[in-house]
């Protein structure tokens, strides 16, 4: 441990929010130093990354849905877990190399946030990928804990802190107290499912086929969970499924809200289930402390209102919700010895 601490003085240790849609890397005293899509471009039928391993992140995202037959732009994580081991390793290697290349003489220690509901095998896959990608030592922290730390919630105190982290592939709901998770729900539903719901709606209603990037644009521009003071319209282009020709239509915020009903209902159900499992004293604390939401999905218009109406609790969107988990991994890293002792379950013994 002493040797590891000494080595830590010469390495650029980092915290990573390894997301289904986006990967963020945070370095001590520097904040967020990398924020790129979790996308890799490979030669079709292989795991060979294009451009000598450099077609990752922003470069690869530009290729989504636009690649020729010889190239595949893929997202190697699905529902918050690794679906393609080798490509995830290549992506992590690129990100670690890109950040660590700025300084550091020794391979870095890495803290990675993972969904609380993933299996031991899935956790092992994350650790193996990070180690093969160049990490000296890997620590895992559950995403709700990282989000709570990053949001500055009093998770070490004997009071209830409730966080909802709505990412691309998963939604993490947890009530924390005394530096541990008292009760939690992890569902594999998130922003990707909202995009898919929009795609399915346009295909079923208008016979119009659009890709994921365009569906996300619709969600951001006119999507909502609650009625808007002034409803909106948007023109959207895609391919007609009958004629096969390009076509444009005009959609409304009301119909997109209806399309998003199922994934939003699933998130609300996870929240109410978590509250129902909470100890009475913790539940009572939440009347005063309220609920905090973060992640990209938390930015959906009216989601805080819907959650508040469903639970009867005040709902707060944390400051900078997109980087909340990444900031938490960085704070965890800065106080590694303290958090390891306090939250021993978060380090899964990968040494």
N, C-alpha and C positions, 0 to 999 in steps of 0.2 A: 504493500500500500504506500509506503514511503517512496519507493522507486517510482510508483505511478504518479504520485504528487509532484515529484521532481520533474518527471517527463512532461507533466501537464504544464509546467512553466515554459516549455519550449514548443508546445503544440497549439494550434488554433482550434481548440475544442468548440463543438457546435451543437446546437439544438435543432432538430428537424421536425417539422410538421409534414409528415409524408401523407399527403392527401390524394384522394381519388382524382380530383381535378387539378389541384395546384400543390406544389411543394414549396414551402418556405424554409429558409435556413437563417438562424439567428446566431450571432457570435457575441461573446461577452464584450461589453463596453462599446460595441459597434451597432447593436440592434439588428434589424432585418437586413441581411446583405444579399439575399437572393430570393426572388419571388417569381417562379416560372411554372408553366403548365406541366403536369405530369404526363407528358406525351413524348414518344420516341418514334422516329422514322427508321424503318428497317427494310431490307430487301425482302420482297415477298417470298414467303415460304422458308425464311431463315430468321435467325436472331442477330444478323449482322447489321449494326447501326451504320447509317450512311455518313458520308463526310468524315471518315476516320473516327467515328464515335462522337462526332460533334452535332449530329442532327437530333438534338434533344431540346425539350422545353419550348421556348418561343419559336425557334426555327421550325420545329416539328409541328407545332400547333397550326402554323400557317398552311400546312399540307393536309390537315384533316378534311376528308371528303373531297379532296382535289388531286389525289395522287394518281399517276398512271398505273397500268397493270403490274408494273415491275416493283412498285414501292407500296408499303403499308405504313400508315401513320397510326400508331396504336397507343392505347392507354393501358399500361401494364398492371394497374391496380383496379380492382372492381369491388364495389361495396366496401371500400376501406381496407381491403386485404390484397395481397399479392396474387395475381392470376397468372402472371408470366415471370417466373423466377429469374431467368437469364436477362431479360430485358429490364427488369427492375434493378438488377445488379448494375447493368450498364448505365442506367439513368442515375442511380445513386453515385456511381463512380464519377460520372461527368459533373454532378453538382458538387460533390466533395472536392474534386480536383479544382473546379472553378473557384471555390471559396478558399480552399487551403493553399492554393497557388499564390495567394496574396501574402502569405507569411507562415511561419511555423516550421520548425526543423524536424519535428517528430510527428508520426501519424496521429490524427486527432482522436480524442474520446468523443463519442457521439451519444446524445440523448434523443430518442425518437418517440414521438407520441403515437400511440396505437389505440384503436377502438377497444373499449373495455369488454366487449362481448366476443372478441375473437378467441380462437382455440389455442392451446399450447403449441400445436403444430404450426399454426399461422404465425404465432409469436416467434417461433424458432426460425421460420422462413425470413422474417424481417431482420433478425439478428444475423443470420448467415449472409444475407444479401449485403448488409452494411459492412460486415467484416471483410467479405470478398471485395467490396468496393473501396476499401482502404481505411476503415476505422480501426483504431488500436483496441478500443474497448467500447462495448455498446450497452447502454442502459435503456430500458423501456419504461415509459410512464403512461398510465391510462389517460386518454384524451380529456375526460372530464376533470381530472386532477390538474393537468397542464392548463386547461382553460380557466379553472378556478384560480390557479396561481397567477396566470397572465392577466386576469381581470382584477387582481388585487383583492379578492374575496377573503374573508377571515377564516379560511378553511382549517387552520390549526386550532381554532378556538372552540369551546364547547357550545356552539350555536350552529343552527342549520344554514348552510349555503347551498342554494340550488342553481345548477347551471344546465342550459340546454345548448348543445353545440350541433348546429345543423350544417353538415358538410355536403360534399358532392355525392358521396356514396352511403354515408351513415348519419344517423341522428343519435347523439349521446345525451341521455338525460340522467342526472345524478343529484342526489342530496348528500352533502359532505359535512362532516363534523370531526373535530379532533384529528385532522390530517388523514382521514380515511373516508372511503365511500360507504355511507350508511345503507343506501339502497340505490339501485340504478336500473335503467333499461337501455339497451343498445339495439336499435333496429336498422336494418340495411335498406333504409329509405332516406333520400336526401334530395339535393338539387338536381341530380341526374334524373331522378324519377319524375320531378316536375317537368323537366325538359321533355322526357319521353311521353308524358301525359299530353303535352302541347302538340307533339308530333302526331300522336294517335288521334287527337281531336281534329286536327286539320286534315288528316288523311281520311277519317271517317265522315266528316261533315262536308268537306269541300273537294275530296279526291285530290288533295294537294300534298305532295311529298316534300318535306324540308329536312335539312340536316341538323345535327345537334348544335353547332354554333349559332345557326339562325333561330332555333328554338330558344336557346338561352337569351338571345337578343330580345325576343318577344317577351319572355318572362321578366326581363329587366325593365323594358320600356312600358308594358301595359299590364303586367301580372300583378295580382293582389290577392290577399286572403279575405279581406273585408270590403264592403262597398266603399267606393271612393266618393268624395264630395263632388267631383266632376269626372264622370267616366270618360275614357279615352278610346281613340281608334288608332289603327296602325296598318300600313300597307305592307304586305309580305309577299315575297316571290318564291316560287318553287317549281317543281315539275308536276304536271298533270298526270295522274296515274292511269288515266284512260287514253288520252291522246299521245302521251309521252312528250308533249311540248311544254316549254316554259310558260308560266302563267302567274299573274298577280291577283291578289284578292285584298279586301279590307276586312280586318277583324276588330272586335271590340273588347274592351277590358272585362265586360260582363261575361262573355263566353269563355275567355281565358280563365277567369276566376272559377267558373263552373268546371272547367277542364282540370283545374288544380285541386279540386275538392278531395279526391281520394288520398293523395299523398299528404295533404294537410291534415285530414282526419286521422290518418295513421300516426302522425306526429303528436296530435292532441291526445290520442289514446295512450301513447307511450308516456306522456306527461302525467295524465290522470292515474295510470297504473302505478307509476313511481310514487305519486303522492299517497295513494291508497295503501302502499306497503310501508310508508314511513311510520316511525314511532310517534305516538301522540305529542310528546314534548318537542320533537323536531318539527312536526307539522305546525305546531303552535308558533314556533319561531318564525316560520315563513310568512305568517300574517304581517309581521313587522319587517322582515328582511326581503320578502318578495322573491321573484324569479329573475335570473339574468340569462340573456340569450346571446349567442355569438355564432360565428361561422357565416359563410356566404348566404345560406338560406335565411338567416335572421333578417336580412335586408329586404325581404319580400314585403311589399307594402301591406300594412294592416295585420301582419302576423302577430305582433305584440298585442294588438287589440283582441284578436280572436282567442289567443292564449289566456289573456286576462279575463275575458268573458267566460271561458270554459272552466277556469280554476277559481275565480273570485280573488285572485292575488294580483298585486302590482307586478308588472313585467318591465324590466329595464334592458335595453340593448347596451352592451358593454362598449367602452371606448375602443375604437378601431377593431371591430369584431372579426375582420378577416385575418388579423395577425395575432389574435389573442392566444391561441394554442402555441404558436411558435415562440411568443414572448415567454410563455410559461415554461417551455423546455429550456430556455436560456436561463431563467431564474433558478430552475431546478439544477442546472449545470453549475451555476455560480455557487450554490449552496449544497453541493453534492453530498458531502459527508453528513450534513444535518438531515437532508431529505432521505438519504439511504437508511439512516437509523430510524427516522420517523415513519417512513413509508416503505418498509423493507419489501412489501409485496410488489412494489413497482419495479424493483430490479429483479429480474427473473434468474439471477444466478449465472448469467452468461459471462463468465470470466475465464 
